[in-house]
Amino acid sequence: MRNKEDNMEITKTINESEATLSVEGWLDTQAAPQMKEALDGLESDITSLILDFKGLEYISSSGIREVVSAYKKMDGAVVVKNVSPGIMSTFKATGLDKKIRFE
């Protein structure tokens, strides 16, 4: 999915019951609906989710809310990978680094 207006791109990869969403650009208020759509579009047989933030440059509170939504939808079976130090500090400020698994 690409939306130039949002300056965010999500690539979805499915491997059996595991989905990976690779997010690039800005996950902000304008892009959050695109993330919600990607999460809502996950098939019911997906039991674990990887959020790969290698290309993520910025995350706002709306983006954090979508990560929390993913965590709840997947009953905690979420791993967030490749988080930059700046974005990790945002997760630490919210306390989510204590709940969500980061690699």
Secondary structure, DSSP 4 states (H G I P E B T S, - for coil): -EETTTTEEEEEEEETTEEEEEEEEEESTTTHHHHHHHHHTS-TT--EEEEEEEEEEEE-HHHHHHHHHHHHHTTT-EEEES--HHHHHHHHHHTGGGTSEE-
